[in-house]
Amino acid sequence: MELSRKGRNSIVIEKDGQIGGLAKTLRIKNGDDEYLTDIGPHRFFSKNQYLYDFIEDLLHEEWRLVPRQTRQFIDGKFYDYPVKAMQTFKNIGFWKSLRIMIDYVRARTAYGLFKKPMETFEDYVVANFGRTLAEFSMINYSEKIWGIPAAQIHPDWARQRISGLNLWSVFAKAIGLGGKKGPKSLVDQFYYPQFGTGRIYEEIGKHLVDEGNEIHVASEPVAVRHDGKRITEVDVKDKDGNVRTYRPDHLVESVPLTRFLHLLDPPPPPEVLEAAGGLKWRAQVYLFLTLEKETVTPDNWIYFPNKDIPFGRTSEMKNFSKDMCPPGKTSFFVEFFAFEEEPIYSMSKEEVFDLVMPYFEEWGYFTRDEVSSVHLIKRPCVYPVYDLEYDVRLGKVRDWLDGIENLIYVGRPGRFRYTNQDHSLEMGILASRMILEGRKYDLDTIGSENEYFEKGPIYEKRI
Ligand SMILES: Cc1cc2nc3c(=O)[nH]c(=O)nc-3n(C[C@H](O)[C@H](O)[C@H](O)COP(=O)(O)OP(=O)(O)OC[C@H]3O[C@@H](n4cnc5c(N)ncnc54)[C@H](O)[C@@H]3O)c2cc1C
């Protein structure tokens, strides 16, 4: 859209049958009923007013502020998130609360006073919360997401994800201090489109086509030729298997980085492929259930850090917008984190359904009879794994790719970077400026400064 507004045409090639990537909204039919679901819960948050204005211009009254209600389920008990002081104290009990405080003082002494280095994610969260609290939720949940021990997770993950959070900021919020500002994770309202987050991208798509640009879904590049300095040709296979060759001025691409390298002709040098070979992705499996029931819980989403529970998060789309399902009914979304080689990634929907139902029946959420349809969705390359080597490996790959002048690799999969929607949108905007202005911007400044990525106010709508 940014290019189109300036009179420059583009062609979008999308492998999936629908645009929007991980932030698309799926329409699921069940008889006469239609249910809408995002791929996992998507709240919109940004420090960038331009993005709020941009989306409001696309969606108008569909762009709505939603109160946040989220909880964690730990050791058989629910905890509101952001935490509430009295509830947490009551659930945890006096002795554990005391241990949390003592551990926190110990950690601050070690990491603050004696400057113990923070070399891993584990160091970072222990330094900011003390070991007892870190293990209670963050370490378990992160290990569930990444599938590796917290001591092998790069501290970049903590810097991006929970920067600005520490025992004090959580406590201040819990006792009602802090207001709207403060760490992103603690913000208690967010914007959400009436008919799902994917509406943002559907509208962008409509604008593009209306303005004479092309979008080809169910199509993918099969070869990307270059001369070492420039991308020269891209062969694209469409849904019928026909291959067409394009000679673009610029290629902006978001194919998972490790896969993109294998499309290049000639291939990158062996040391670049070797470096990329050690970059890993975490995949996700999602079970979507439509229910003959008014509601399950009041939550947008619930985290499940305990490892004896196989899924990591559940969400109820109706609590984002009542228009996500037919009146009087609801739906439930269950997320699993996995490597593609893990058994859950090859299970059938019946097997995954049988795996989760005992939990929901035990908690009184819903019975099998109340489930009217079951849908299994799988996605590879969802989370770039920030292990302790990732930054060195990524650096080698980027150094080489950056030598190709008219290539701009963007987004979560393209840059092997844990971005949210706002960061991916900003990368797209910067990519268009690079093309229009004929200069380079450092796309990694987006979301890299702790301040920028994690903190900031919720902007109000323009008047
Ligand atoms: C469970 C979950 C919850 C999330 N929650 C939030 C949230 O609350 N708030 C938030 O802001 N963000 C959230 N996100 C993140 C958000 O979805 C992503 O940041 C955003 O979608 C990334 O956009 P992208 O364009 O960078 O990458 P993607 O969404 O991955 O898009 C990449 C696109 O490239 C296409 N592609 C890949 N390979 C090829 C190929 N070979 N040929 C052609 N096309 C190809 C893909 O099909 C896809 O359409 C969440 C993500 C997940 C998975």
PDBQT file of the ligand as one rigid body, heavy atoms in Angstrom, charges set to zero:
ROOT
HETATM    1  C1  LIG A 501      -0.036 -17.953  18.184  1.00  0.00    +0.000 C 
HETATM    2  C2  LIG A 501       0.380 -16.569  17.797  1.00  0.00    +0.000 A 
HETATM    3  C3  LIG A 501      -0.038 -15.480  18.537  1.00  0.00    +0.000 A 
HETATM    4  C4  LIG A 501       0.355 -14.198  18.177  1.00  0.00    +0.000 A 
HETATM    5  N1  LIG A 501      -0.105 -13.144  18.909  1.00  0.00    +0.000 NA
HETATM    6  C5  LIG A 501       0.171 -11.892  18.503  1.00  0.00    +0.000 A 
HETATM    7  C6  LIG A 501      -0.368 -10.779  19.181  1.00  0.00    +0.000 A 
HETATM    8  O1  LIG A 501      -1.079 -10.916  20.173  1.00  0.00    +0.000 OA
HETATM    9  N2  LIG A 501      -0.085  -9.539  18.712  1.00  0.00    +0.000 N 
HETATM   10  C7  LIG A 501       0.690  -9.334  17.604  1.00  0.00    +0.000 A 
HETATM   11  O2  LIG A 501       0.869  -8.179  17.199  1.00  0.00    +0.000 OA
HETATM   12  N3  LIG A 501       1.243 -10.367  16.969  1.00  0.00    +0.000 NA
HETATM   13  C8  LIG A 501       1.007 -11.634  17.385  1.00  0.00    +0.000 A 
HETATM   14  N4  LIG A 501       1.550 -12.705  16.727  1.00  0.00    +0.000 N 
HETATM   15  C9  LIG A 501       2.573 -12.444  15.707  1.00  0.00    +0.000 C 
HETATM   16  C10 LIG A 501       2.034 -12.114  14.350  1.00  0.00    +0.000 C 
HETATM   17  O3  LIG A 501       1.189 -13.124  13.870  1.00  0.00    +0.000 OA
HETATM   18  C11 LIG A 501       3.241 -11.993  13.459  1.00  0.00    +0.000 C 
HETATM   19  O4  LIG A 501       4.119 -11.035  13.962  1.00  0.00    +0.000 OA
HETATM   20  C12 LIG A 501       2.921 -11.566  12.073  1.00  0.00    +0.000 C 
HETATM   21  O5  LIG A 501       1.924 -12.340  11.491  1.00  0.00    +0.000 OA
HETATM   22  C13 LIG A 501       4.188 -11.702  11.267  1.00  0.00    +0.000 C 
HETATM   23  O6  LIG A 501       3.946 -11.250   9.975  1.00  0.00    +0.000 OA
HETATM   24  P1  LIG A 501       5.031 -11.515   8.868  1.00  0.00    +0.000 P 
HETATM   25  O7  LIG A 501       4.497 -10.992   7.621  1.00  0.00    +0.000 OA
HETATM   26  O8  LIG A 501       6.322 -11.023   9.388  1.00  0.00    +0.000 OA
HETATM   27  O9  LIG A 501       5.160 -13.112   8.807  1.00  0.00    +0.000 OA
HETATM   28  P2  LIG A 501       4.043 -14.197   8.530  1.00  0.00    +0.000 P 
HETATM   29  O10 LIG A 501       2.772 -13.844   9.195  1.00  0.00    +0.000 OA
HETATM   30  O11 LIG A 501       4.658 -15.507   8.868  1.00  0.00    +0.000 OA
HETATM   31  O12 LIG A 501       3.816 -14.075   6.972  1.00  0.00    +0.000 OA
HETATM   32  C14 LIG A 501       4.720 -14.603   6.060  1.00  0.00    +0.000 C 
HETATM   33  C15 LIG A 501       3.958 -14.878   4.786  1.00  0.00    +0.000 C 
HETATM   34  O13 LIG A 501       4.861 -15.414   3.817  1.00  0.00    +0.000 OA
HETATM   35  C16 LIG A 501       4.227 -16.529   3.200  1.00  0.00    +0.000 C 
HETATM   36  N5  LIG A 501       5.244 -17.455   2.708  1.00  0.00    +0.000 N 
HETATM   37  C17 LIG A 501       6.099 -18.221   3.425  1.00  0.00    +0.000 A 
HETATM   38  N6  LIG A 501       6.857 -18.974   2.604  1.00  0.00    +0.000 NA
HETATM   39  C18 LIG A 501       6.468 -18.675   1.347  1.00  0.00    +0.000 A 
HETATM   40  C19 LIG A 501       6.892 -19.127   0.067  1.00  0.00    +0.000 A 
HETATM   41  N7  LIG A 501       7.862 -20.034  -0.077  1.00  0.00    +0.000 N 
HETATM   42  N8  LIG A 501       6.282 -18.608  -1.009  1.00  0.00    +0.000 NA
HETATM   43  C20 LIG A 501       5.302 -17.662  -0.893  1.00  0.00    +0.000 A 
HETATM   44  N9  LIG A 501       4.868 -17.217   0.291  1.00  0.00    +0.000 NA
HETATM   45  C21 LIG A 501       5.443 -17.718   1.408  1.00  0.00    +0.000 A 
HETATM   46  C22 LIG A 501       3.402 -17.151   4.294  1.00  0.00    +0.000 C 
HETATM   47  O14 LIG A 501       2.384 -17.995   3.796  1.00  0.00    +0.000 OA
HETATM   48  C23 LIG A 501       2.858 -15.913   4.992  1.00  0.00    +0.000 C 
HETATM   49  O15 LIG A 501       1.676 -15.453   4.401  1.00  0.00    +0.000 OA
HETATM   50  C24 LIG A 501       1.203 -13.996  17.070  1.00  0.00    +0.000 A 
HETATM   51  C25 LIG A 501       1.632 -15.098  16.327  1.00  0.00    +0.000 A 
HETATM   52  C26 LIG A 501       1.236 -16.363  16.692  1.00  0.00    +0.000 A 
HETATM   53  C27 LIG A 501       1.694 -17.531  15.889  1.00  0.00    +0.000 C 
ENDROOT
TORSDOF 0
